[in-house]
Structure formats: structure tokens, C-alpha cells
């Protein structure tokens, strides 16, 4: 099997790129440093102490880590990632649901890591010329924000593409970092329109390089290496003598985050990987389609980078439940209500770490726990891609829709109906044949429309170890190239 992430060296361009990066004083972190910040050089840490979390400064490449201190500026690293455990008083289940928080990445979402692992391999091999090429980031939201941010830090030009109906906060922030912003028709499930725009750019501009999060295996690899390791550290810290990992529950947007599920299943073979999607757009569950309101997931196709053969369950989440939980967690009246139900103050203080897709992830974990009748010894892991900070305009919209302020009564209704009341319907425990049904859906998007390679599609299923197993070994190879690149610039000394 070929190198799934192309690490072929273009020596002539590599020398030019290294010189350009040196002029900008850019040191590039390795995946090993993202996993273990103890490996970050002391001189980098000194600069971080004087730098804001979202500052457009190359030193913030070293904040692509789950372990950033939860502060807006000057922070270094925690010993463990930032995470929130959802108590039974909220979830209504005995299982321990632990959600790792993306809020304290630069840009406020973990997609900054996924986009790093797509752009940096092109830079450190000389495949991307920062003085000529434009990095195109097609996305339903956070990925193009992360890609535009990383491009700015790495001295590259960028084009952000996302649906016009995404939250106002995303567009306003993108204006500060992206070279160009293109809004395509529709909402978070209208990915075909995004793909059509990338084809138009490729036909009309010679200098664009498309970094499609749904097809870039670097996205999967970053989560396998960095997110998977971060989750394992939390599990080791929290499990105790009787605790066990029951599973990982994650909604699928680009499917990149599912890579951490592959890692954890390698470490804990009895654990399961459950993949969520919006009930209003049930593609994995029912070959379906539709519009929904869980921004960043459920895109009417199966991502190329989804390792379907390693997926154990599909869970559909009603977007009304996600919005209900999100509002319950975000509104002052919701937090007051939860405190009256016995939820601790330190938990309530972290509830704004939950965005809309984070709420969907938590609901997936609740349904998973109910389906498998999990106990207090069982741990279910998930992630909070971004936070409530990204969706304040959505809260205002919901208030306008209801025509009244959110009250304790509304909070009680949302908790009982949208959280405690979720059932084990719209779920499927996957058999070999049902997994293959989902995998086969890739053909229509990726082979017929996007001109990917049919042999590679078959290799994902029939040559599993040489495909996914080979991909999972490439982190060390990428790190070696990053180290060699930093040696060329002389900035690692």
C-alpha cells in the first residue's frame, strides 16, 4: 500500500519553504509535543506566557494541545486535558460520561489540530509553496476556521469555504484571519455545494490546494495520535480499580475525531465506537438526507476518512434534543435549575464548555449507556468540539422564536424532555453487512463525484491492516520530517 499521506520530498521547493519559514521565525511542533507538552522547549514556554490564546502568532502552534491551561492569555499546560464529567443528576444514567473540552484550543475548537495535520505535511515535504499556493479550507464551520488560523500562523494564504447559514460568530471571526471567505448555499448538511465550489476553484485558479477535511487522512491521523492519547490519560486517571472503558461516542462531521476511537479500541479491545448523526439527516442509519441544526455534523454523505469497518453502532440524535440541552446548560435559569437538582457548582461552571454538537455527543453517550445498560463502573468518552461561545447568536434566535425569556419552567421541561427523556430508538448495532452498507455509500460521493481511487476504496475494506494499520503508524514519520524541517531553519536550536 502506498503512503496514504503523501510524504514525498520536493527538495527544490523544500529549501525555499524552509527559508521562508525561517524569515518568519516559525518553529513547527511535533505530534509528540502536542501529546506531551513536557517536550515543548523552555524558550517556547517563555513566549507563551506573554501570548493570548487566540493571538495570530506562530508561537500558538504550540497551543495545539488538549492540555492548555483554561485561560485566555499567558497560560501553559495542565497535566491532564480539560474535561467535564456529566453527573447522573443531569444524564439520568449510572455510567460515567466524560467529555474532553475543545474550548481552550486557539480558535476555541479542536479542529485547529486536524487542519494542522493536513497542511503541515505539505509544508515540510516541499509540496506547498507558501509564496504561491493558496490553501483552500472547505468546511461546515470550525475546520475552515482552524485552517485559516493555521495558514496565518504558518505564513500561507487561505480561502475559507462554509455554508451561508452557519453561525454569525464564525463569519465575523474569519474576517480577521482568512484571505478570502466564500459562503455557499444552505446549512451544515449542504456539503455537495461546498465540493462544487472547490471544483470551480480548481478549474479557474492554478495556485489552489484543496484541504478537504472529509478526505484528508491527516485529519484522522491527528485524532488517532493526539486525541486518542489525551483520552487514554483521562481514563487512566479516572478509572480506579474497577473502572473500564465501555466505549467512545462521537458525532460524525468530517469523521476525523473518530480516529481517537480507533486508537482507544487498539488499547481497550472490548470498547465500542458509536457514531452519532442528526435524526433529521439519517445518512448512516437510513441512507437518508435532510436539513438539521446541529452545526458541524451530519453532512449527507460518508466521509472518505471514516473507518467504517471499526464502527460498532450508529446513533441518531434529534436536533431538538441537542438544542434543548445546549440551552439548558447555557442559560442562567438552566444553570439555577440544575443547581437545585444537586449538580455541583464546579460542574455548572464548566457547562458553557458545551456547544451544540457537544450536546449531541453527550446525548449519544446517554443513549449508548441506556442501550447497553451500563453501570457506575463503565466509562463513556466523548468530546466537546467547541463551546457555547460559538453560539450566542443561536441563544438569541431561540429566545425570539419562543417570544419570552428562558425560565426555570423551561429548564425543567428541557431537562426532562430532551435529556432524561431520550430513548434507545433510532439506533443500530452494526453487523458486518450493515457496516459494509455504510462503507459502500462512499462510492457515490468519492468515486463518482470527487474522482478518488476505487482501488483505495476497496483497500479500506479488504486490505484493512495495510490501509488503516499503515496510516496509524505514520505519526512518527511525520514527526521525523517536522524535526528535519526545523533543523533546516535552525530555529530548533
C-alpha positions in Angstrom: 0.0 0.0 0.0 1.3 3.5 -0.9 1.9 6.2 1.7 -1.6 7.2 2.5 -0.4 10.7 3.5 2.0 11.7 0.7 5.4 12.4 2.3 7.3 12.6 -1.0 10.0 15.3 -0.7 10.3 18.1 -3.3 13.8 19.1 -2.4 14.0 22.3 -4.5 10.8 23.7 -3.1 11.6 22.4 0.4 14.7 24.6 0.6 12.7 27.7 -0.5 9.9 26.9 2.0 12.4 26.4 4.9 13.9 29.8 4.1 10.5 31.5 4.0 9.6 29.9 7.4 12.9 30.9 8.8 12.4 34.5 7.8 9.1 34.4 9.7 10.7 32.8 12.8 8.2 29.9 12.7 9.1 26.7 14.7 6.7 23.8 14.0 5.6 21.5 16.8 5.6 17.7 16.5 2.7 15.4 17.3 4.8 14.1 20.2 4.9 17.6 21.7 1.2 18.1 21.3 0.6 14.8 23.2 3.2 15.6 25.9 3.8 19.3 26.4 6.8 18.4 28.7 8.7 18.0 25.4 8.0 21.6 24.4 11.2 23.7 24.6 11.6 26.1 27.5 12.1 29.1 25.2 8.7 28.4 23.6 7.0 28.3 27.0 8.5 31.6 27.9 6.9 33.2 24.8 3.6 31.5 25.5 3.5 33.3 28.9 3.2 36.6 27.0 0.8 35.5 24.3 -3.0 35.4 24.1 -4.7 32.1 23.4 -6.2 33.3 20.1 -3.4 35.6 19.1 -2.3 35.3 15.4 1.3 34.5 16.5 3.3 31.4 15.3 4.1 30.5 18.9 0.5 29.5 19.3 1.2 26.4 17.1 2.4 25.0 20.4 -1.1 25.5 21.8 -2.5 22.9 19.5 -2.9 20.6 22.5 -5.8 19.3 24.7 -3.7 20.3 27.8 -3.8 24.1 27.5 -4.5 25.9 30.8 -8.1 27.2 30.7 -7.1 30.9 30.5 -7.4 33.5 27.7 -3.7 34.5 27.7 -0.4 33.6 29.1 -1.3 30.0 30.0 0.9 27.0 29.7 -0.2 23.4 30.2 -2.2 21.2 32.6 -1.0 17.7 33.5 -4.3 16.3 32.1 -6.6 17.6 29.3 -9.6 19.9 30.2 -12.6 17.7 30.7 -16.1 17.6 32.2 -17.8 14.6 33.8 -21.6 14.7 33.3 -23.2 13.6 36.6 -26.1 11.3 36.9 -28.2 14.1 38.1 -28.0 15.5 34.6 -27.7 12.4 32.5 -30.1 10.1 34.3 -27.8 7.1 33.7 -25.3 5.4 36.0 -22.4 5.3 33.6 -19.6 7.9 33.9 -19.8 10.2 30.8 -16.5 12.1 30.4 -16.3 14.8 27.8 -12.9 16.3 26.7 -13.2 20.1 26.1 -12.0 21.8 22.9 -12.7 25.4 24.2 -9.1 26.1 25.1 -7.6 25.4 21.7 -6.7 28.5 19.7 -10.0 29.4 17.8 -11.9 27.7 20.5 -12.2 24.4 18.8 -10.1 21.3 18.3 -10.3 21.5 14.5 -7.2 23.6 14.6 -5.3 20.4 15.3 -7.0 18.5 12.4 -6.2 21.2 9.9 -2.6 21.4 11.2 -2.1 17.7 10.2 -3.4 18.4 6.7 -1.3 21.5 5.9 2.0 20.8 7.7 2.8 17.5 5.8 2.7 19.5 2.5 5.0 22.2 4.0 7.7 20.0 5.5 7.9 18.0 2.3 8.1 21.0 -0.1 4.7 20.1 -1.7 3.2 23.5 -0.8 4.7 26.9 -1.7 3.6 29.5 0.8 4.5 32.3 -1.5 2.5 30.9 -4.4 -0.2 28.5 -3.3 -3.5 29.3 -1.6 -4.8 26.8 1.0 -8.5 26.2 0.5 -10.4 25.0 3.5 -13.9 23.7 2.7 -15.9 23.1 5.8 -19.2 23.3 7.7 -17.6 25.6 10.3 -14.8 25.0 12.7 -12.4 23.2 10.3 -12.1 26.2 8.0 -11.6 28.5 11.0 -8.7 26.3 12.2 -7.3 26.0 8.7 -7.4 29.8 8.1 -5.8 30.3 11.5 -3.0 27.8 10.9 -2.4 29.3 7.5 -1.9 32.7 9.0 0.5 31.3 11.7 2.5 29.4 9.0 2.7 32.3 6.6 0.3 30.8 4.0 -2.6 32.4 2.1 -6.0 30.9 2.7 -9.5 30.6 1.3 -12.3 29.6 3.7 -15.5 28.0 2.3 -18.5 27.3 4.5 -22.4 27.4 4.2 -24.0 30.7 4.4 -26.4 29.7 7.3 -23.6 28.9 9.8 -23.5 31.0 12.9 -22.7 34.7 12.7 -19.8 34.3 15.1 -17.9 32.1 12.7 -18.1 34.5 9.8 -17.2 37.5 11.9 -14.0 35.9 13.3 -13.0 34.5 9.9 -12.8 38.0 8.5 -9.9 38.7 10.8 -7.7 35.8 9.6 -8.8 34.4 6.2 -7.5 35.9 2.9 -10.9 35.1 1.3 -14.3 33.9 2.5 -16.8 32.1 0.3 -20.3 31.4 1.6 -22.1 28.6 -0.2 -25.9 28.0 -0.3 -27.6 26.1 2.6 -26.8 24.9 6.1 -24.4 22.4 7.8 -25.7 19.5 5.7 -25.1 21.1 2.3 -21.7 19.7 1.7 -22.2 19.0 -2.0 -22.4 22.7 -2.6 -19.0 23.2 -0.9 -17.5 20.5 -3.0 -18.9 22.1 -6.2 -17.2 25.4 -5.2 -13.8 23.6 -4.7 -14.1 22.1 -8.2 -14.8 25.6 -9.6 -11.7 27.0 -7.9 -9.6 24.2 -9.2 -10.8 24.9 -12.8 -10.3 28.6 -12.6 -7.2 29.1 -10.4 -3.8 27.3 -10.9 -2.5 28.0 -7.4 -5.1 26.5 -5.1 -4.5 23.4 -2.9 -7.7 21.9 -1.6 -7.6 20.6 2.0 -10.9 18.7 2.2 -11.4 17.7 5.8 -13.7 14.8 4.7 -11.0 13.3 2.6 -7.7 14.3 4.2 -6.3 11.3 6.1 -4.1 13.7 8.2 -7.3 14.7 10.0 -7.9 11.1 11.1 -4.2 10.6 12.0 -4.1 13.7 14.2 -7.0 12.5 16.2 -5.7 8.9 16.4 -2.4 10.2 17.8 -3.2 13.3 19.8 -6.9 13.0 20.8 -6.7 9.3 21.4 -3.7 9.6 23.7 -5.4 12.5 25.6 -8.4 10.4 26.2 -6.4 7.5 27.5 -4.6 9.7 30.0 -8.0 10.7 31.4 -9.2 7.1 31.5 -6.1 6.1 33.5 -6.6 8.9 35.9 -10.3 8.3 36.5 -10.9 4.6 36.1 -9.7 3.4 39.6 -9.5 -0.3 40.3 -13.0 -1.3 38.9 -13.5 1.2 36.1 -13.5 0.2 32.5 -13.9 1.9 29.1 -17.2 0.9 27.7 -17.0 3.0 24.6 -16.4 6.2 22.7 -19.4 8.2 21.4 -18.8 10.8 18.7 -20.9 12.5 16.1 -19.7 12.4 12.6 -19.0 15.6 10.7 -15.7 15.0 8.8 -15.3 11.8 10.8 -11.8 12.9 11.8 -12.4 12.7 15.5 -13.4 9.1 15.1 -9.7 8.4 14.7 -9.4 8.6 18.5 -11.9 5.7 18.7 -9.6 3.6 16.6 -6.8 4.4 19.0 -8.8 3.6 22.1 -10.1 0.3 20.6 -6.5 -0.6 19.9 -5.7 0.0 23.6 -9.0 -1.4 25.0 -10.2 -4.2 22.6 -13.6 -4.6 24.4 -14.6 -1.0 24.0 -17.0 0.1 21.3 -17.1 3.0 18.9 -20.5 4.6 18.4 -21.1 7.2 15.8 -23.8 9.8 16.1 -25.7 11.9 13.5 -28.7 14.1 13.3 -32.0 12.3 13.2 -33.2 14.9 10.7 -30.3 13.8 8.4 -30.0 10.0 9.0 -27.4 9.0 6.4 -25.6 6.3 8.3 -28.8 5.0 9.9 -31.1 5.0 6.9 -29.2 6.2 3.7 -31.1 9.4 4.3 -30.8 13.1 3.9 -32.3 16.3 5.2 -31.6 19.6 7.0 -30.9 20.0 10.7 -29.5 22.4 13.2 -26.5 20.6 14.8 -23.8 22.7 13.3 -20.7 20.8 12.0 -22.2 17.2 11.7 -24.5 15.1 9.5 -23.4 16.1 6.0 -25.5 13.7 3.7 -22.5 11.5 2.8 -20.0 9.2 4.3 -16.6 10.8 4.8 -13.7 9.2 3.0 -11.7 9.1 6.3 -14.4 7.3 8.3 -13.1 3.8 9.2 -16.5 2.2 8.9 -15.3 -1.3 9.5 -14.2 -0.4 13.0 -17.6 1.3 13.9 -19.9 -0.7 16.2 -23.0 1.4 16.4 -24.9 4.3 14.8 -27.0 6.6 17.0 -29.3 9.3 15.6 -29.9 12.4 17.8 -32.9 14.7 17.4 -31.6 18.2 16.9 -34.3 19.5 19.1 -32.8 17.5 22.0 -29.3 18.9 21.2 -30.7 22.5 21.2 -32.7 21.8 24.4 -29.6 20.5 26.3 -27.5 23.3 24.9 -29.9 26.0 26.1 -30.4 24.2 29.5 -26.6 24.3 30.0 -26.1 27.9 28.7 -28.9 30.0 30.2 -28.7 31.3 33.7 -32.1 29.9 34.6 -31.0 26.5 33.3 -27.9 26.5 35.5 -30.0 27.6 38.5 -32.4 24.8 37.9 -29.6 22.2 37.7 -28.1 23.5 40.9 -31.5 22.9 42.5 -31.2 19.3 41.2 -28.0 18.8 43.2 -25.5 19.5 40.4 -22.2 20.8 41.9 -21.0 24.3 41.3 -17.8 23.2 39.7 -19.7 21.2 37.1 -22.1 24.1 36.4 -19.1 26.4 35.9 -18.0 24.1 33.1 -21.3 23.7 31.3 -20.6 26.6 28.9 -17.8 24.4 27.6 -20.6 22.6 25.7 -21.6 23.7 22.2 -24.5 22.3 20.1 -22.5 19.4 18.7 -21.0 18.8 22.1 -24.6 18.4 23.4 -25.3 15.9 20.6 -22.2 13.9 21.7 -23.3 13.8 25.3 -26.8 12.7 24.2 -25.2 9.9 22.1 -23.3 8.8 25.2 -26.6 8.8 27.2 -28.4 6.7 24.6 -25.4 4.3 24.4 -25.4 3.9 28.2 -29.1 3.1 28.2 -28.9 0.7 25.4 -26.1 -1.3 26.9 -27.4 -0.9 30.5 -24.1 0.4 31.7 -23.2 0.7 35.4 -21.3 3.1 37.5 -18.1 1.2 36.7 -18.4 2.0 33.0 -16.8 5.0 31.4 -18.0 6.5 28.1 -15.7 9.0 26.5 -16.7 11.9 24.1 -15.5 15.3 23.1 -16.8 18.9 23.1 -15.6 20.2 19.8 -16.3 23.8 20.7 -18.2 25.8 23.3 -21.3 28.0 23.9 -19.1 30.9 23.0 -19.6 30.0 19.3 -23.4 30.1 19.5 -24.5 33.1 21.5 -26.5 34.3 18.4 -28.3 30.9 18.4 -29.5 31.5 22.0 -30.9 34.9 21.0 -32.7 33.3 18.0 -34.3 30.7 20.3 -35.4 33.4 22.7 -37.0 35.3 19.8 -38.7 32.1 18.5 -40.3 31.5 21.9 -41.1 35.1 22.4 -40.1 35.0 26.1 -37.1 34.7 28.4 -35.9 31.3 29.4 -37.3 30.4 32.8 -37.0 27.6 35.5 -40.1 26.0 34.0 -38.4 26.0 30.5 -35.3 24.4 32.1 -37.3 21.7 33.8 -39.1 20.9 30.5 -35.9 20.8 28.5 -34.1 18.6 31.1 -36.9 16.1 31.4 -37.9 16.0 27.7 -34.6 16.5 25.9 -32.2 14.8 28.3 -33.8 12.4 30.8 -36.4 11.5 28.3 -34.2 10.4 25.4 -34.8 6.8 24.5 -33.0 4.0 22.7 -34.8 4.5 19.5 -33.1 5.4 16.2 -30.0 3.3 17.0 -28.4 0.4 15.2 -25.8 -2.1 16.5 -23.9 -2.7 13.3 -23.4 -6.2 11.8 -20.7 -7.0 9.2 -23.2 -6.4 6.4 -24.6 -3.2 7.8 -21.1 -1.8 8.2 -20.5 -2.7 4.5 -23.7 -0.9 3.5 -22.4 2.3 5.0 -19.0 1.9 3.6 -20.4 1.3 0.1 -22.1 4.7 0.2 -18.7 6.3 -0.1 -18.6 5.2 -3.8 -21.2 7.7 -4.9 -19.6 10.7 -3.3 -15.9 9.9 -3.6 -15.5 7.8 -6.8 -18.3 9.1 -9.0 -18.2 12.8 -7.9 -14.8 13.5 -6.4 -12.7 11.2 -8.6 -11.0 9.3 -5.8 -9.4 5.9 -6.5 -11.6 2.9 -6.5 -8.7 0.6 -5.5 -8.1 2.6 -2.4 -11.8 2.5 -1.5 -11.6 -1.3 -1.7 -8.4 -1.3 0.3 -10.1 0.5 3.2 -12.4 -2.6 3.5 -10.5 -5.6 2.1 -6.9 -4.6 3.0 -7.6 -3.3 6.4 -4.3 -3.7 8.2 -2.2 -2.4 5.3 -4.6 0.6 5.0 -5.7 1.8 8.4 -2.9 0.0 10.2 -0.3 1.6 7.9 -2.0 5.1 8.4 -1.9 4.7 12.2 1.9 4.2 12.0 2.6 7.4 10.1 2.7 9.8 13.1 6.3 9.0 13.8 7.3 9.5 10.1 5.6 12.9 10.1 7.3 13.9 13.3 10.7 13.0 11.9 10.1 15.2 8.8 9.0 18.1 11.1 12.2 17.7 13.1 14.3 17.7 10.0 12.5 20.8 8.7 13.1 22.6 12.0 16.7 21.7 11.7 16.9 23.2 8.2 15.5 26.5 9.6 17.9 26.5 12.5 15.1 27.5 14.8 15.1 24.3 16.9 18.5 25.1 18.4 
